């Protein structure tokens, strides 16, 4: 792998892309330390630092929310806008047709996603500002407006930064920004862990056990992320004039984790909502105990929600009927099955079984960090299921892109 990295830096084109990406990510990290004016950070952490929704949002911003900097909201509005547009594409026929129009259609959808990001950014910035009004030094109209504008501008700048990385750098820009934010918290966690060994019940054995379980989790996530069921597909030969078309054999890769990290994000967001409400409604204080991170009730509800959202998101992103019709249209068929409805039923049956495995795996990954923390009593390093899935997924995707660039130039890549 180190030899492949050296080969990548020997290619001028690829070296420029990697350096360009690194510089823009450095800009993101610098912006994560520029504070928003008019907010008392010490009072903010004391009042809201331990709430579930605060910690969840802080994960994606790389600690910027805890410091309440210009990038405090991270790219969360962009992610939300992208998911909404993706769901609307399936529901609204005109959007579905637009998504099939190639580059021009994707450009229009990307433009609408930007508009949606700004709108959602304003709404989320207003909600965050109102939520931390106890930490605002001067809760007047102009100071609050300044905070809202600053947070929205920060999110818009991150969106632009991500698009520039995707366009001129290496990897997916938005994903790399989230990846960098998560990884940036690791050194501080390791430093704190080293300082607390031998105190507070944390022993070297706990740390070793944590590392072993963490490594096993990473290996498992990589294995499942790359795992896929290959459905063989054959295309009949067609004679058009003097030319023969088709006659080739290919396959449809049905991934075990077809839904990616989305089910974990949905389930986490849904569970943090009642905890946030309970902070302001005393009668719902019992929810804080029920949905405590290390409680059995929380883990069971979390796991069930993850499996349910896995089936839901897989169903709306992989349309078996559409796949079967496209195969029939171009003369493709699965050996032993008739094109059309029998093919769709077969794909649906296989996908349902695979999704169950993927959903159960995501549920295990989602609750495993809570179990690990309870066993090892090591809470200084955040090891959330969402963070693990994002880090591994982005790392694999970036490696594949570097691999593709190296193969194009006849270099030996990462994956042999």
C-alpha positions as CSV (number, residue, x, y, z in Angstrom):
1,X,0.0,0.0,0.0
2,X,2.9,2.4,0.8
3,X,4.4,1.6,-2.5
4,X,1.2,2.4,-4.3
5,X,1.0,5.7,-2.5
6,X,4.5,6.5,-3.6
7,X,3.5,5.6,-7.2
8,X,0.5,7.9,-6.9
9,X,2.7,10.8,-5.9
10,X,5.0,10.1,-8.9
11,X,2.1,10.8,-11.2
12,X,1.9,14.6,-11.6
13,X,-1.8,14.7,-12.3
14,X,-2.7,12.5,-9.4
15,X,-0.2,14.2,-7.1
16,X,-1.9,17.6,-7.9
17,X,-5.3,16.1,-7.1
18,X,-4.2,14.7,-3.7
19,X,-2.4,17.9,-2.7
20,X,-5.5,20.0,-3.8
21,X,-7.8,17.8,-1.7
22,X,-5.5,18.0,1.3
23,X,-5.3,21.8,1.1
24,X,-9.1,22.2,0.9
25,X,-9.6,19.8,3.8
26,X,-7.0,21.9,5.8
27,X,-9.2,25.0,5.1
28,X,-12.1,23.1,6.6
29,X,-10.1,22.3,9.7
30,X,-8.9,25.9,10.1
31,X,-12.5,27.1,9.8
32,X,-13.5,24.7,12.5
33,X,-11.6,26.9,15.0
34,X,-13.1,30.3,14.0
35,X,-15.7,31.1,16.6
36,X,-19.2,32.6,15.9
37,X,-19.4,36.0,17.6
38,X,-21.8,36.6,20.5
39,X,-21.8,33.0,22.0
40,X,-20.4,32.0,25.4
41,X,-18.9,28.6,24.5
42,X,-18.3,27.7,28.2
43,X,-21.9,28.2,29.1
44,X,-22.9,26.3,25.9
45,X,-21.0,23.2,26.9
46,X,-22.2,23.3,30.5
47,X,-25.9,23.6,29.5
48,X,-26.2,21.5,26.3
49,X,-22.9,19.5,25.9
50,X,-24.3,16.3,27.2
51,X,-27.6,16.2,25.2
52,X,-28.0,13.4,22.7
53,X,-28.8,15.6,19.7
54,X,-25.8,17.9,20.5
55,X,-23.3,15.1,20.6
56,X,-24.8,13.5,17.4
57,X,-24.5,16.7,15.4
58,X,-21.1,17.5,16.8
59,X,-19.8,14.2,15.4
60,X,-20.3,15.3,11.8
61,X,-18.8,18.8,12.4
62,X,-15.5,17.4,13.9
63,X,-16.0,19.2,17.2
64,X,-17.0,22.5,15.6
65,X,-20.4,22.5,17.2
66,X,-18.9,22.1,20.7
67,X,-16.6,25.1,20.0
68,X,-19.5,26.8,18.1
69,X,-17.5,27.9,15.1
70,X,-18.5,29.1,11.7
71,X,-18.7,25.4,10.6
72,X,-20.8,24.3,13.6
73,X,-23.6,22.9,11.5
74,X,-21.1,21.0,9.2
75,X,-22.7,19.6,6.0
76,X,-25.9,18.3,7.8
77,X,-28.2,20.6,5.8
78,X,-26.6,19.4,2.6
79,X,-27.1,15.7,3.6
80,X,-30.7,16.3,4.5
81,X,-31.4,18.2,1.2
82,X,-29.7,15.4,-0.8
83,X,-31.8,12.7,1.0
84,X,-35.0,14.7,0.5
85,X,-34.3,15.2,-3.2
86,X,-33.5,11.5,-3.6
87,X,-36.8,10.5,-2.0
88,X,-38.7,13.0,-4.1
89,X,-37.1,11.6,-7.2
90,X,-38.8,8.3,-6.5
91,X,-42.1,9.8,-5.6
92,X,-42.5,12.6,-8.3
93,X,-42.5,11.2,-11.9
94,X,-41.1,14.5,-13.4
95,X,-38.1,14.4,-11.1
96,X,-37.6,10.7,-11.9
97,X,-37.5,11.5,-15.6
98,X,-35.1,14.4,-15.0
99,X,-32.7,12.1,-13.1
100,X,-32.6,9.9,-16.2
101,X,-31.7,12.7,-18.6
102,X,-27.9,12.3,-18.1
103,X,-25.5,15.1,-17.2
104,X,-28.0,17.9,-17.7
105,X,-30.6,16.3,-15.5
106,X,-28.1,15.6,-12.7
107,X,-26.9,19.2,-13.0
108,X,-30.4,20.6,-12.4
109,X,-31.0,18.2,-9.4
110,X,-27.6,19.3,-8.0
111,X,-28.7,23.0,-8.3
112,X,-31.9,22.3,-6.5
113,X,-30.0,20.5,-3.8
114,X,-27.9,23.6,-3.3
115,X,-31.0,25.8,-3.0
116,X,-32.5,23.2,-0.5
117,X,-29.2,23.3,1.5
118,X,-29.4,27.1,1.9
119,X,-33.1,26.9,2.9
120,X,-32.5,24.1,5.4
121,X,-29.4,25.8,6.6
122,X,-31.3,28.9,7.5
123,X,-34.0,26.8,9.3
124,X,-31.4,24.7,11.2
125,X,-29.3,27.7,12.1
126,X,-32.4,29.4,13.5
127,X,-33.3,26.3,15.4
128,X,-29.8,25.9,16.8
129,X,-29.6,29.6,17.7
130,X,-33.0,29.4,19.5
131,X,-31.9,26.2,21.2
132,X,-28.8,27.7,22.7
133,X,-30.3,31.1,23.5
134,X,-29.2,30.6,27.1
135,X,-25.5,30.8,25.9
136,X,-26.0,33.9,23.7
137,X,-24.4,36.9,25.3
138,X,-26.9,39.4,23.8
139,X,-30.2,37.8,22.8
140,X,-31.3,40.7,20.7
141,X,-32.6,40.5,17.1
142,X,-29.4,41.7,15.4
143,X,-27.0,39.4,17.3
144,X,-29.3,36.4,16.7
145,X,-29.5,37.3,13.0
146,X,-25.7,37.6,12.8
147,X,-25.4,34.1,14.3
148,X,-27.9,32.6,11.8
149,X,-26.3,34.3,8.8
150,X,-22.8,33.1,10.0
151,X,-23.9,29.5,10.5
152,X,-25.7,29.4,7.1
153,X,-22.7,31.0,5.3
154,X,-20.4,28.4,6.9
155,X,-22.6,25.5,5.7
156,X,-22.8,27.0,2.2
157,X,-19.0,27.4,2.1
158,X,-18.5,23.8,3.1
159,X,-20.9,22.7,0.4
160,X,-18.9,24.7,-2.2
161,X,-15.7,23.2,-0.7
162,X,-17.0,19.7,-1.1
163,X,-18.1,20.3,-4.7
164,X,-14.6,21.7,-5.6
165,X,-12.9,18.6,-4.1
166,X,-15.2,16.3,-6.1
167,X,-14.6,18.3,-9.2
168,X,-10.8,18.9,-9.1
169,X,-9.6,16.6,-6.3
170,X,-9.8,12.9,-5.4
171,X,-12.8,11.2,-3.8
172,X,-16.2,12.6,-2.9
173,X,-15.8,16.0,-1.3
174,X,-18.8,16.0,1.1
175,X,-17.9,12.5,2.3
176,X,-14.2,13.5,2.8
177,X,-15.3,16.5,4.9
178,X,-17.3,14.3,7.2
179,X,-14.5,11.8,7.2
180,X,-12.0,14.5,8.2
181,X,-14.3,15.8,10.9
182,X,-14.6,12.3,12.5
183,X,-10.9,11.5,12.3
184,X,-9.9,14.9,13.7
185,X,-11.4,13.9,17.1
186,X,-9.3,10.8,17.3
187,X,-5.9,12.3,18.5
188,X,-7.6,14.2,21.4
189,X,-9.4,11.0,22.4
190,X,-6.2,9.0,22.3
191,X,-4.4,11.6,24.4
192,X,-7.1,11.7,27.0
193,X,-7.1,7.9,27.2
194,X,-3.3,7.7,27.7
195,X,-3.7,10.3,30.6
196,X,-6.5,8.4,32.3
197,X,-5.0,4.9,32.2
198,X,-4.8,3.7,35.8
199,X,-7.4,6.2,37.0
200,X,-11.2,6.0,37.1
201,X,-11.2,2.2,36.6
202,X,-9.5,2.3,33.2
203,X,-6.6,-0.2,33.0
204,X,-4.3,-1.2,30.1
205,X,-6.4,-4.4,29.8
206,X,-9.5,-2.3,29.1
207,X,-7.6,-0.4,26.4
208,X,-6.3,-3.6,24.7
209,X,-9.8,-5.1,24.8
210,X,-11.2,-1.9,23.2
211,X,-8.6,-2.0,20.5
212,X,-9.3,-5.7,19.7
213,X,-13.0,-5.2,19.5
214,X,-12.5,-2.0,17.5
215,X,-10.3,-3.8,15.0
216,X,-12.7,-6.7,14.7
217,X,-15.5,-4.2,14.0
218,X,-13.5,-2.4,11.3
219,X,-12.7,-5.7,9.6
220,X,-16.4,-6.8,9.8
221,X,-17.6,-3.5,8.3
222,X,-15.1,-3.8,5.4
223,X,-16.1,-7.4,4.7
224,X,-19.9,-6.5,4.7
225,X,-19.4,-3.3,2.7
226,X,-17.6,-5.1,-0.1
227,X,-19.8,-8.2,0.1
228,X,-22.3,-8.7,-2.8
229,X,-24.4,-11.4,-4.4
230,X,-23.8,-11.6,-8.1
231,X,-26.8,-12.4,-10.2
232,X,-25.7,-13.7,-13.6
233,X,-27.3,-12.0,-16.6
234,X,-27.1,-13.1,-20.3
235,X,-27.9,-10.9,-23.3
236,X,-29.2,-12.6,-26.4
237,X,-27.5,-12.0,-29.8
238,X,-29.2,-9.6,-32.2
239,X,-28.4,-9.1,-35.8
240,X,-28.8,-5.6,-37.1
241,X,-27.8,-5.4,-40.8
242,X,-24.4,-7.0,-40.9
243,X,-23.5,-6.5,-37.3
244,X,-24.2,-8.8,-34.3
245,X,-25.0,-7.1,-31.0
246,X,-25.3,-8.7,-27.5
247,X,-24.4,-12.3,-26.7
248,X,-22.4,-11.2,-23.6
249,X,-22.6,-12.4,-20.0
250,X,-22.5,-10.1,-17.1
251,X,-23.9,-9.9,-13.6
252,X,-26.0,-7.7,-11.2
253,X,-24.2,-7.0,-7.9
254,X,-26.7,-7.0,-5.1
255,X,-24.8,-5.5,-2.2
256,X,-25.3,-6.9,1.3
257,X,-25.3,-3.4,2.7
258,X,-27.3,-1.8,-0.1
259,X,-28.6,1.1,2.1
260,X,-25.2,2.2,3.4
261,X,-25.0,4.3,6.5
262,X,-28.5,6.0,6.0
263,X,-30.5,3.6,8.2
264,X,-28.1,4.2,11.2
265,X,-28.4,8.0,10.7
266,X,-32.2,7.8,10.4
267,X,-32.4,5.7,13.6
268,X,-30.0,7.9,15.5
269,X,-31.9,11.0,14.6
270,X,-35.2,9.5,15.5
271,X,-34.0,8.4,18.9
272,X,-32.3,11.8,19.7
273,X,-35.5,13.7,19.1
274,X,-37.5,12.4,22.2
275,X,-34.4,13.0,24.3
276,X,-34.3,16.6,23.1
277,X,-38.0,17.1,23.9
278,X,-37.5,15.5,27.3
279,X,-34.9,18.3,28.1
280,X,-37.7,20.9,28.0
281,X,-40.8,18.8,29.2
282,X,-40.3,17.6,32.8
283,X,-43.2,15.0,32.5
284,X,-41.2,13.2,29.8
285,X,-38.0,12.9,32.0
286,X,-38.5,9.1,32.1
287,X,-37.5,9.0,28.5
288,X,-34.0,10.0,29.5
289,X,-33.6,6.8,31.5
290,X,-35.4,4.6,28.9
291,X,-33.2,5.9,26.1
292,X,-29.9,6.0,27.9
293,X,-27.1,4.9,25.7
294,X,-26.1,1.9,27.8
295,X,-29.7,0.7,28.6
296,X,-31.1,-2.5,27.2
297,X,-34.3,-0.7,26.0
298,X,-32.3,1.8,24.0
299,X,-30.2,-0.9,22.3
300,X,-33.3,-3.0,21.4
301,X,-35.2,0.0,20.0
302,X,-32.2,1.2,18.1
303,X,-31.5,-2.2,16.5
304,X,-35.2,-2.6,15.5
305,X,-35.2,0.8,13.9
306,X,-32.0,0.2,12.0
307,X,-33.3,-3.0,10.5
308,X,-36.7,-1.4,9.6
309,X,-35.0,1.6,7.9
310,X,-32.6,-0.7,6.1
311,X,-35.6,-2.4,4.4
312,X,-37.3,0.9,3.8
313,X,-34.3,2.6,2.1
314,X,-33.3,-0.4,0.1
315,X,-36.8,-0.7,-1.3
316,X,-36.9,2.9,-2.5
317,X,-33.3,3.0,-3.9
318,X,-33.3,-0.4,-5.7
319,X,-36.5,-0.9,-7.8
320,X,-36.5,-4.6,-8.8
321,X,-39.4,-4.0,-11.3
322,X,-37.5,-1.3,-13.1
323,X,-34.3,-3.4,-13.2
324,X,-36.3,-6.4,-14.6
325,X,-38.0,-4.2,-17.3
326,X,-34.7,-2.7,-18.4
327,X,-33.2,-6.2,-18.7
328,X,-36.1,-7.3,-20.8
329,X,-35.9,-4.1,-22.9
330,X,-32.3,-4.8,-23.9
331,X,-32.7,-8.5,-24.4
332,X,-31.2,-9.6,-21.0
333,X,-32.3,-12.5,-18.9
334,X,-31.3,-14.5,-15.8
335,X,-30.6,-18.1,-16.8
336,X,-33.6,-20.3,-16.0
337,X,-36.0,-17.4,-15.6
338,X,-38.4,-15.7,-18.0
339,X,-37.9,-12.0,-18.5
340,X,-40.3,-9.6,-16.8
341,X,-42.4,-10.5,-13.8
342,X,-40.6,-13.8,-12.9
343,X,-37.3,-12.0,-12.9
344,X,-38.6,-9.2,-10.7
345,X,-40.0,-11.7,-8.2
346,X,-36.7,-13.6,-8.1
347,X,-34.7,-10.4,-7.6
348,X,-37.1,-9.3,-4.9
349,X,-36.8,-12.6,-3.1
350,X,-33.0,-12.6,-3.2
351,X,-32.8,-8.9,-2.2
352,X,-35.1,-9.5,0.8
353,X,-32.8,-12.2,2.2
354,X,-29.7,-10.2,1.6
355,X,-31.2,-7.1,3.2
356,X,-32.0,-9.0,6.3
357,X,-28.4,-9.9,6.7
358,X,-27.3,-6.4,6.0
359,X,-29.9,-4.9,8.4
360,X,-28.9,-7.3,11.2
361,X,-25.2,-6.4,10.6
362,X,-26.0,-2.7,10.7
363,X,-27.9,-3.2,13.9
364,X,-25.0,-5.0,15.5
365,X,-22.6,-2.3,14.4
366,X,-24.9,0.4,15.7
367,X,-25.2,-1.0,19.2
368,X,-21.7,-2.5,19.5
369,X,-20.0,0.8,20.5
370,X,-22.4,1.1,23.4
371,X,-21.7,-2.5,24.5
372,X,-17.9,-1.9,24.1
373,X,-18.1,1.2,26.2
374,X,-20.0,-0.7,28.9
375,X,-17.5,-3.6,28.9
376,X,-14.3,-1.6,28.7
377,X,-15.5,1.5,30.6
378,X,-13.6,3.5,28.0
379,X,-15.6,6.6,26.9
380,X,-12.7,8.9,26.1
381,X,-12.6,7.7,22.4
382,X,-15.9,8.1,20.5
383,X,-16.5,4.9,18.5
384,X,-20.0,5.2,17.2
385,X,-21.5,2.9,14.6
386,X,-22.3,5.8,12.3
387,X,-18.8,7.1,12.5
388,X,-17.3,3.7,11.8
389,X,-19.5,3.1,8.8
390,X,-18.7,6.5,7.3
391,X,-15.0,6.3,7.9
392,X,-14.7,2.8,6.4
393,X,-17.0,3.6,3.5
394,X,-15.2,6.8,2.5
395,X,-11.8,5.3,2.9
396,X,-12.7,2.4,0.6
397,X,-14.3,4.7,-2.0
398,X,-11.2,7.0,-2.0
399,X,-8.9,4.0,-2.3
400,X,-10.9,2.8,-5.3
401,X,-10.6,6.1,-7.0
402,X,-6.9,6.3,-6.5
403,X,-6.7,2.7,-7.7
404,X,-8.6,3.6,-10.9
405,X,-6.2,6.4,-11.6
406,X,-3.2,4.2,-11.1
407,X,-4.6,1.4,-13.3
408,X,-5.2,3.9,-16.0
409,X,-1.5,4.7,-15.9
410,X,-0.5,1.1,-15.7
411,X,0.6,1.1,-12.0
412,X,-0.1,-1.6,-9.5
413,X,-2.8,-0.3,-7.3
414,X,-4.0,-1.0,-3.7
415,X,-6.2,-4.0,-4.6
416,X,-4.6,-7.0,-6.2
